[in-house]
Amino acid sequence: MSSDRKTHWQQVYDEKEPNEVSWYQPVPEKSLQLIRATGVARTDPVLDAGGGASTLVDYLLDEGYADISVLDISGKALARSRSRLGDAAAAVNWIESDVTEFESARRYALWHDRAVFHFLTESADRDKYIDVICRALQPRGYFVLATFGPQGPERCSGLEIRRYGIEQLQALLGASFELQSHELDSHETPMGSRQQFLYSSWQLLI
């Protein structure tokens, strides 16, 4: 399954520019707002899961975050960001890995994901993902998550996805995480259509 996922996302970034995929955001404002709201220090370690070609890392660097890691299953997506950032890419830790198999050598103050969780349609993969986060976050660390909302698309990039309401996320995360905030957002795709996202912020209870 991991190799199938990798092949799929490598092909996506072979065939499309980052600003041609439906989830592209010129400015990831909602994610930035939630990250700022956690109050993590600019020197604290932050990880963006599935952030391969996202511009979030650009803005985090601009705002002075000094310990950023970007994790993605697609090395080609990561290469797009490194190329875009130029010399600034050297300040970022780039990690090529399937998130469900990620074994972190350190612990992070904040884990951000706008790209991965809704693609995990198997319960075993979701359980692995949550276990990875619990081991990778510092005690009382933050998890900023954006998934497709209840009225979001049923498929994305040719794959089935899972849509979430906040109650479903609480059922999955509630034992380990405390909900800090949540809101629905309407994302305009590069093609001019709309996708509903559910943004949420959580704090690890252990």
PEWORA-V670352 format. One record per residue. RES is the residue in one letter. SS is DSSP state (alpha for helix, beta for strand, coil for the rest). NEAR is the number of other C-alpha atoms within 8 Angstrom. D_FIRST is the distance of its C-alpha to the first C-alpha in whole Angstrom. Layout:
res->{RES	RES}
ss->{SS	SS}
near->{NEAR	NEAR}
d_first->{D_FIRST	D_FIRST}
//
This chain:
res->{M	S	S	D	R	K	T	H	W	Q	Q	V	Y	D	E	K	E	P	N	E	V	S	W	Y	Q	P	V	P	E	K	S	L	Q	L	I	R	A	T	G	V	A	R	T	D	P	V	L	D	A	G	G	G	A	S	T	L	V	D	Y	L	L	D	E	G	Y	A	D	I	S	V	L	D	I	S	G	K	A	L	A	R	S	R	S	R	L	G	D	A	A	A	A	V	N	W	I	E	S	D	V	T	E	F	E	S	A	R	R	Y	A	L	W	H	D	R	A	V	F	H	F	L	T	E	S	A	D	R	D	K	Y	I	D	V	I	C	R	A	L	Q	P	R	G	Y	F	V	L	A	T	F	G	P	Q	G	P	E	R	C	S	G	L	E	I	R	R	Y	G	I	E	Q	L	Q	A	L	L	G	A	S	F	E	L	Q	S	H	E	L	D	S	H	E	T	P	M	G	S	R	Q	Q	F	L	Y	S	S	W	Q	L	L	I}
ss->{coil	alpha	alpha	alpha	alpha	alpha	alpha	alpha	alpha	alpha	alpha	alpha	alpha	alpha	alpha	coil	coil	alpha	alpha	alpha	coil	coil	coil	coil	coil	coil	coil	coil	alpha	alpha	alpha	alpha	alpha	alpha	alpha	alpha	alpha	alpha	coil	coil	coil	coil	coil	coil	coil	beta	beta	beta	beta	coil	coil	coil	coil	coil	coil	alpha	alpha	alpha	alpha	alpha	alpha	alpha	coil	coil	coil	coil	coil	beta	beta	beta	beta	beta	coil	coil	alpha	alpha	alpha	alpha	alpha	alpha	alpha	alpha	alpha	alpha	alpha	alpha	alpha	alpha	alpha	alpha	alpha	beta	beta	beta	beta	beta	coil	coil	alpha	alpha	alpha	coil	coil	coil	coil	coil	coil	beta	beta	beta	beta	beta	beta	coil	coil	coil	alpha	alpha	alpha	coil	coil	coil	alpha	alpha	alpha	alpha	alpha	alpha	alpha	alpha	alpha	alpha	alpha	alpha	alpha	alpha	beta	beta	beta	beta	beta	beta	beta	beta	beta	beta	beta	beta	coil	coil	coil	coil	coil	coil	beta	beta	coil	coil	beta	beta	coil	coil	coil	coil	coil	alpha	alpha	alpha	alpha	alpha	alpha	alpha	alpha	coil	coil	coil	beta	beta	beta	beta	beta	beta	beta	beta	beta	beta	beta	beta	coil	coil	coil	coil	coil	beta	beta	beta	beta	beta	beta	beta	beta	beta	beta	beta	coil	coil}
near->{4	6	6	7	9	11	8	8	10	12	8	9	11	7	6	8	7	10	8	8	11	9	6	11	9	6	7	9	6	7	11	10	8	10	11	8	6	7	6	9	6	8	7	11	12	12	12	13	14	13	15	15	10	10	11	11	11	8	9	11	9	7	6	7	12	10	12	14	12	16	15	16	13	12	10	9	12	15	10	11	13	9	8	6	9	7	5	7	10	6	8	10	9	8	8	10	10	10	12	9	8	8	6	7	4	5	10	13	12	14	14	12	14	11	11	9	10	12	10	11	10	6	7	6	10	12	8	10	11	9	8	13	9	9	9	11	15	9	7	9	11	13	12	15	10	11	13	15	12	8	8	10	9	8	8	9	7	5	7	9	11	10	13	12	9	8	6	8	10	9	8	7	9	10	6	9	10	9	11	8	7	10	7	9	8	8	9	9	13	10	6	6	7	8	12	14	13	15	14	12	13	12	12	14	8	5}
d_first->{0	4	5	5	6	9	10	11	13	14	16	17	19	20	21	23	25	24	27	26	23	23	23	25	28	31	32	30	33	31	29	32	34	32	31	35	36	34	37	35	37	36	36	33	30	27	24	22	18	17	20	20	22	24	28	27	28	31	33	32	33	36	37	37	34	34	31	28	24	22	18	16	12	14	17	19	19	21	23	24	25	27	29	30	31	33	35	34	30	31	32	28	26	22	19	16	13	10	12	11	11	15	18	21	24	26	26	27	29	27	24	23	20	21	18	15	15	16	12	11	12	11	13	12	10	13	15	13	14	18	18	17	20	22	22	22	25	29	31	32	29	28	25	26	23	23	21	22	25	26	27	25	23	20	18	18	17	16	13	14	15	17	21	23	26	28	28	24	24	27	25	22	24	27	27	27	28	31	31	33	33	31	32	31	31	31	29	31	28	29	30	32	30	30	27	27	26	26	27	28	29	28	30	28	31	30}
//
